């Protein structure tokens, strides 16, 4: 888990156990937990579980049943003063040291918002602060942020030259990326190409087991983005680079390599012709004088 969350960009998280019980070296932040939660939402089964308010299951070794109920009151209509209709799913937590926590996501129109609150078990007029704070954060986000195209996949297209296989590959960001923003961020990025994967693609193209239409097959690297907003908030994200085209290397790079020699050759011919022309004129002048 520690290795995985670092890959996700969580810089203030460390796990010492799988259950969350208190330990001085077991810690995280609301931002990191929201980042982890966003990654988890990519999993269909995870979303189905946290979206479920109640379910009855059968015991493994008997006919007894057990009723399981989601503890997130924001998505429970039985708590009308707390219920928030835009919340789709989430997870509560509590330890004596950490107090009440809540991570959940909501959807309104074309916007999806994740809210993470820590130390939210305080009682405010009979209601837990984690629910009241989450509602305020959802309302603020839905009202003040708009969904914008952050990264156009066509703007992040790259040529990759493979000398070993005499090929030139074209790779691009695998999809357009949208986000909720209130200002346009400054974007920096770097790419990480898996050249072994490119070798595998070349070898498979020569065999009968050609999977070039498979999405996983076409992933040949990662592109890592760093967004920096006007309020100095920095966000890091990583996406796939996919292969979209390949062509003979000779038609691109090799020609560019020999082009300087062609120019020099033409220049030499031009100089030779000039010298020849000058000599011819001098000879003609000499004949005229005679």
C-alpha positions as CSV (number, residue, x, y, z in Angstrom):
1,X,0.0,0.0,0.0
2,X,2.8,2.4,0.8
3,X,4.4,1.9,-2.6
4,X,1.0,2.2,-4.3
5,X,0.0,5.5,-2.7
6,X,3.3,7.0,-3.6
7,X,2.7,6.1,-7.2
8,X,-0.7,8.0,-6.8
9,X,1.1,11.1,-5.6
10,X,0.3,10.8,-1.9
11,X,3.3,12.4,-0.1
12,X,1.9,12.5,3.4
13,X,0.6,9.0,4.0
14,X,2.1,6.0,5.7
15,X,0.4,2.7,6.5
16,X,1.6,0.3,9.3
17,X,-1.5,-1.9,9.4
18,X,-4.4,-2.9,7.1
19,X,-7.2,-2.0,9.6
20,X,-6.6,1.6,10.5
21,X,-6.3,1.2,14.2
22,X,-4.2,3.9,15.9
23,X,-0.4,3.9,15.5
24,X,1.9,6.9,15.7
25,X,3.4,6.0,12.3
26,X,0.0,5.3,10.7
27,X,-1.2,8.6,9.2
28,X,-2.6,10.4,6.2
29,X,-4.2,13.7,5.2
30,X,-7.6,14.6,3.8
31,X,-6.0,15.4,0.4
32,X,-4.2,12.1,0.2
33,X,-7.3,10.1,1.2
34,X,-9.3,11.9,-1.4
35,X,-6.6,11.0,-3.9
36,X,-6.8,7.3,-2.9
37,X,-10.6,7.5,-3.0
38,X,-10.6,8.9,-6.5
39,X,-8.4,6.0,-7.6
40,X,-10.8,3.5,-6.0
41,X,-13.7,5.0,-7.8
42,X,-12.3,3.6,-11.1
43,X,-13.3,0.2,-9.8
44,X,-16.9,-0.7,-10.7
45,X,-17.3,-3.2,-7.8
46,X,-16.0,-0.6,-5.3
47,X,-18.5,2.0,-6.5
48,X,-21.3,-0.6,-6.3
49,X,-20.4,-1.4,-2.7
50,X,-20.3,2.2,-1.4
51,X,-23.4,3.2,-3.4
52,X,-25.4,0.5,-1.6
53,X,-27.4,1.8,1.4
54,X,-28.5,-1.6,2.7
55,X,-28.1,-5.3,1.9
56,X,-29.1,-8.6,3.4
57,X,-26.6,-11.5,3.2
58,X,-26.8,-15.1,4.1
59,X,-24.4,-16.7,6.6
60,X,-21.9,-19.1,5.1
61,X,-22.7,-22.1,7.3
62,X,-26.4,-21.6,8.3
63,X,-29.7,-20.2,7.2
64,X,-29.2,-17.1,9.3
65,X,-29.1,-13.7,7.5
66,X,-27.4,-10.5,8.4
67,X,-28.6,-7.0,7.5
68,X,-25.8,-4.6,6.6
69,X,-26.4,-0.9,6.6
70,X,-24.3,1.9,5.2
71,X,-23.2,4.2,8.0
72,X,-23.0,7.3,5.8
73,X,-26.0,9.3,6.8
74,X,-25.6,11.8,3.9
75,X,-27.0,9.0,1.6
76,X,-29.6,7.7,4.0
77,X,-33.1,9.2,3.5
78,X,-34.0,8.1,7.0
79,X,-32.1,11.1,8.2
80,X,-33.9,13.9,6.3
81,X,-32.1,16.7,8.1
82,X,-28.7,15.3,7.1
83,X,-29.5,13.5,3.8
84,X,-27.9,15.1,0.8
85,X,-29.5,13.9,-2.4
86,X,-26.4,14.5,-4.6
87,X,-24.1,12.1,-2.6
88,X,-23.7,8.8,-4.3
89,X,-21.5,6.9,-1.9
90,X,-18.8,7.1,0.7
91,X,-17.2,5.6,3.8
92,X,-17.2,6.7,7.4
93,X,-14.5,6.0,10.0
94,X,-13.8,6.5,13.7
95,X,-11.1,5.9,16.2
96,X,-10.7,7.7,19.6
97,X,-7.5,9.4,18.4
98,X,-8.6,10.3,14.9
99,X,-12.3,11.0,15.8
100,X,-14.9,11.0,13.1
101,X,-13.9,10.9,9.4
102,X,-15.8,10.8,6.2
103,X,-14.9,10.4,2.5
104,X,-17.6,10.5,-0.1
105,X,-18.4,11.7,-3.6
106,X,-21.4,13.5,-5.1
107,X,-22.7,14.2,-8.6
108,X,-24.7,17.1,-9.8
109,X,-25.3,17.8,-13.5
110,X,-21.9,17.1,-15.2
111,X,-19.8,17.6,-12.1
112,X,-18.4,14.9,-9.8
113,X,-16.9,16.1,-6.4
114,X,-15.0,14.2,-3.8
115,X,-15.1,15.5,-0.2
116,X,-12.8,14.2,2.6
117,X,-13.2,15.5,6.2
118,X,-11.2,14.6,9.3
119,X,-11.9,15.2,13.0
120,X,-15.6,15.7,12.2
121,X,-17.3,14.0,15.1
122,X,-18.0,17.2,17.0
123,X,-21.7,17.7,17.9
124,X,-23.2,20.9,16.4
125,X,-26.8,21.4,17.4
126,X,-27.3,17.7,17.6
127,X,-25.6,16.9,14.3
128,X,-22.1,15.5,13.5
129,X,-19.8,18.2,12.0
130,X,-18.5,15.8,9.4
131,X,-21.9,15.7,7.7
132,X,-22.5,19.5,8.0
133,X,-19.0,20.3,6.8
134,X,-19.3,17.9,3.8
135,X,-22.6,19.4,2.7
136,X,-21.1,22.9,2.8
137,X,-18.1,21.7,0.8
138,X,-20.3,20.0,-1.8
139,X,-22.5,23.1,-2.2
140,X,-19.5,25.4,-2.6
141,X,-17.8,23.1,-5.2
142,X,-21.0,22.7,-7.3
143,X,-21.7,26.4,-7.3
144,X,-18.1,27.8,-7.8
145,X,-16.4,25.3,-10.0
146,X,-17.1,24.5,-13.6
147,X,-16.2,21.4,-15.6
148,X,-13.6,22.2,-18.2
149,X,-11.5,20.4,-20.7
150,X,-8.0,20.4,-19.0
151,X,-6.1,18.2,-21.4
152,X,-6.9,17.7,-25.1
153,X,-5.5,14.3,-26.1
154,X,-4.6,15.7,-29.5
155,X,-2.3,18.3,-28.0
156,X,-0.2,15.6,-26.4
157,X,0.9,13.5,-29.3
158,X,4.6,12.3,-29.5
159,X,6.9,10.7,-32.1
160,X,9.0,7.9,-30.7
161,X,11.9,6.6,-32.8
162,X,12.9,3.0,-32.4
163,X,16.4,2.5,-33.9
164,X,16.4,-1.2,-33.0
165,X,13.4,-2.0,-35.1
166,X,13.7,0.7,-37.7
167,X,10.3,2.1,-36.7
168,X,8.7,5.5,-35.9
169,X,5.8,5.3,-33.5
170,X,3.1,7.9,-32.8
171,X,1.8,7.9,-29.2
172,X,-0.8,10.1,-27.5
173,X,-2.6,10.7,-24.3
174,X,-5.3,8.0,-24.2
175,X,-8.3,10.3,-23.6
176,X,-9.4,13.9,-23.1
177,X,-9.2,14.9,-19.4
178,X,-11.8,17.1,-17.8
179,X,-11.7,18.7,-14.4
180,X,-13.6,21.1,-12.0
181,X,-11.7,24.4,-12.0
182,X,-12.2,28.0,-11.3
183,X,-9.0,29.1,-13.0
184,X,-6.8,27.7,-15.8
185,X,-3.8,25.9,-14.4
186,X,-0.2,26.0,-15.5
187,X,0.6,22.6,-16.8
188,X,4.0,20.8,-16.8
189,X,4.5,17.2,-17.9
190,X,7.0,14.4,-18.5
191,X,6.7,11.1,-20.3
192,X,8.0,7.7,-19.4
193,X,8.2,5.2,-22.3
194,X,8.4,1.5,-21.8
195,X,10.7,0.5,-24.6
196,X,10.5,-3.2,-23.7
197,X,6.8,-2.9,-24.5
198,X,7.6,-1.4,-27.9
199,X,9.9,-4.3,-28.6
200,X,7.0,-6.7,-27.6
201,X,4.7,-4.9,-30.0
202,X,7.2,-5.2,-32.8
203,X,7.6,-9.0,-32.1
204,X,3.9,-9.6,-31.9
205,X,3.2,-7.7,-35.1
206,X,5.5,-10.3,-36.8
207,X,3.6,-13.2,-35.3
208,X,0.1,-14.4,-35.8
209,X,-0.9,-13.3,-32.2
210,X,-1.6,-9.7,-33.1
211,X,-3.5,-7.8,-30.4
212,X,-3.1,-4.4,-31.8
213,X,-6.8,-3.6,-31.2
214,X,-6.5,-4.3,-27.5
215,X,-6.3,-1.2,-25.3
216,X,-3.9,-2.8,-22.8
217,X,-1.7,-4.0,-25.6
218,X,-1.4,-0.4,-27.0
219,X,-0.3,1.2,-23.7
220,X,3.4,1.9,-24.2
221,X,4.1,4.3,-21.3
222,X,2.9,7.0,-18.9
223,X,2.5,10.7,-19.0
224,X,2.7,12.6,-15.7
225,X,1.1,16.0,-15.4
226,X,1.6,18.7,-12.7
227,X,-1.1,21.3,-12.5
228,X,-0.3,24.5,-10.7
229,X,-3.2,26.9,-10.0
230,X,-3.3,30.6,-9.2
231,X,-3.8,29.9,-5.5
232,X,-0.5,27.8,-5.5
233,X,-2.5,24.6,-5.2
234,X,-0.6,21.8,-7.0
235,X,-2.2,18.6,-8.4
236,X,-0.3,15.6,-9.8
237,X,-1.9,13.1,-12.1
238,X,-0.7,10.2,-14.3
239,X,-2.3,8.9,-17.5
240,X,-1.6,6.3,-20.2
241,X,0.2,6.9,-23.4
242,X,-1.2,4.7,-26.2
243,X,0.2,3.7,-29.5
244,X,-1.9,5.0,-32.4
245,X,0.3,4.6,-35.4
246,X,3.6,3.1,-36.6
247,X,5.6,3.6,-39.8
248,X,8.9,2.7,-41.3
249,X,11.7,4.6,-39.6
250,X,13.4,5.1,-43.0
251,X,10.7,7.4,-44.2
252,X,11.1,9.8,-41.3
253,X,14.4,9.7,-39.4
254,X,16.7,8.3,-41.9
255,X,15.8,10.9,-44.5
256,X,16.4,13.6,-41.9
257,X,19.8,12.1,-41.2
258,X,21.0,12.1,-44.8
259,X,19.5,15.5,-45.7
260,X,22.6,17.5,-44.6
261,X,24.8,15.4,-46.9
262,X,22.4,16.0,-49.8
263,X,22.5,19.7,-49.2
264,X,26.3,19.7,-49.0
265,X,26.5,17.6,-52.2
266,X,24.2,20.1,-54.1
267,X,26.3,23.0,-52.7
268,X,29.5,21.4,-54.1
269,X,27.8,21.0,-57.5
270,X,26.7,24.6,-57.4
271,X,30.2,25.8,-56.6
272,X,31.7,23.7,-59.4
273,X,29.2,25.1,-61.9
274,X,30.0,28.7,-60.8
275,X,33.8,28.1,-61.1
276,X,33.3,26.5,-64.5
277,X,31.1,29.4,-65.6
278,X,33.8,31.9,-64.5
279,X,36.5,30.1,-66.3
280,X,34.5,30.0,-69.5
281,X,33.9,33.8,-69.3
282,X,37.6,34.4,-68.9
283,X,38.4,32.2,-71.9
284,X,35.9,34.0,-74.0
285,X,37.4,37.4,-73.0
286,X,40.9,36.1,-73.9
287,X,39.8,35.0,-77.3
288,X,38.1,38.4,-77.9
289,X,41.4,40.2,-77.2
290,X,43.3,38.1,-79.7
